[in-house]
Amino acid sequence: MRVRNVQRRSEEIELQMTPMIDIVFQLLIFFIMTFKIASPEGDFNIKMPLARPSPGIPKPDQLPPIKVRLTARSSGALNQIEFGNRSLGRDFKDLRQAVIDMLGDEPGPSVLENTEVELDCDYRLHYEYVLEAITAVSGYVVKEGPDKGQIIKVIEKIKFAPPRPPG
């Protein structure tokens, strides 16, 4: 058998660069658009020394826990809020304001870090009032003005007194 020498027609394969560049740019745009940059939220916990001690605020290591007593009626509803030796009625806004008044207008981070609230709740008190008390002393959201929506921290450390038996 005789093998024929067949000449193959060689076609030069040409790479198309335009579609490749298009794909690269599409991938680049996809990765740029899906990349999420986490910006710091401003809570750097910097401890700066105070310029001078405020006359009304004791040193942070001398602050005793702020005692808040929540008494309940027999039905479990809130009867009264006691802040230290003062009676605040049943309004949690008054409790928040009393805590803010006690800490001063602009307490430093060390004061906020070391201040602690002790909640002493009656045994029968409904849990919703405990949550409202925690919300009142821990902070609030600014509802008006240029800082609208900003979270203002008041006290971060909250502890509970041992429960008292009913009766």
Backbone hydrogen bonds, N-H to C=O, Kabsch-Sander energy under -0.5 kcal/mol:
donor,donor_aa,acceptor,acceptor_aa,energy
3,V,1,M,-0.6
4,R,2,R,-0.6
6,V,4,R,-1.2
7,Q,5,N,-0.6
8,R,6,V,-0.6
10,S,8,R,-0.9
11,E,9,R,-0.7
12,E,10,S,-0.5
13,I,11,E,-0.6
14,E,12,E,-0.5
15,L,13,I,-0.5
17,M,15,L,-0.8
20,M,16,Q,-0.7
21,I,17,M,-2.5
22,D,18,T,-2.2
23,I,19,P,-2.3
24,V,20,M,-2.3
25,F,21,I,-2.5
26,Q,22,D,-2.3
27,L,23,I,-2.6
28,L,24,V,-2.5
29,I,25,F,-2.6
30,F,26,Q,-2.4
31,F,27,L,-2.5
32,I,28,L,-2.2
33,M,29,I,-2.4
34,T,30,F,-1.8
35,F,31,F,-0.8
37,I,35,F,-0.6
38,A,36,K,-0.6
39,S,37,I,-0.8
44,F,42,G,-1.3
48,M,46,I,-0.8
62,Q,59,K,-1.7
63,L,60,P,-1.0
66,I,116,E,-3.3
67,K,65,P,-0.5
68,V,66,I,-0.5
68,V,118,E,-2.8
69,R,82,E,-2.9
70,L,120,D,-2.7
71,T,69,R,-0.6
71,T,80,Q,-2.5
73,R,77,A,-2.7
76,G,73,R,-1.3
79,N,71,T,-3.1
80,Q,71,T,-1.1
81,I,89,G,-2.4
82,E,69,R,-3.0
83,F,86,R,-2.4
84,G,67,K,-2.4
84,G,82,E,-0.7
85,N,83,F,-0.6
86,R,83,F,-2.2
88,L,81,I,-3.4
88,L,86,R,-0.5
91,D,88,L,-0.9
92,F,90,R,-0.6
95,L,91,D,-1.0
96,R,92,F,-2.2
97,Q,93,K,-2.4
98,A,94,D,-2.3
99,V,95,L,-2.1
100,I,96,R,-2.4
101,D,97,Q,-2.7
102,M,98,A,-1.9
103,L,99,V,-2.0
104,G,100,I,-1.5
112,L,108,G,-2.0
113,E,109,P,-2.3
114,N,110,S,-1.7
115,T,111,V,-1.4
117,V,157,K,-2.2
118,E,66,I,-3.4
119,L,117,V,-0.6
119,L,159,K,-3.0
120,D,68,V,-3.2
120,D,118,E,-0.6
121,C,119,L,-0.7
122,D,70,L,-1.9
125,L,122,D,-0.8
126,H,76,G,-2.5
129,Y,126,H,-1.1
130,V,126,H,-0.8
131,L,127,Y,-2.2
132,E,128,E,-1.9
133,A,129,Y,-2.1
134,I,130,V,-2.3
135,T,131,L,-2.5
136,A,132,E,-2.3
137,V,133,A,-2.0
138,S,134,I,-1.8
139,G,135,T,-1.3
140,Y,152,I,-2.1
142,V,150,Q,-2.7
148,K,145,G,-1.3
149,G,142,V,-3.3
150,Q,147,D,-2.3
152,I,140,Y,-3.2
152,I,150,Q,-0.5
153,K,151,I,-0.6
154,V,138,S,-2.5
155,I,137,V,-1.0
156,E,112,L,-0.8
157,K,115,T,-0.7
158,I,156,E,-0.7
159,K,117,V,-3.1
161,A,119,L,-2.8
164,R,121,C,-0.6
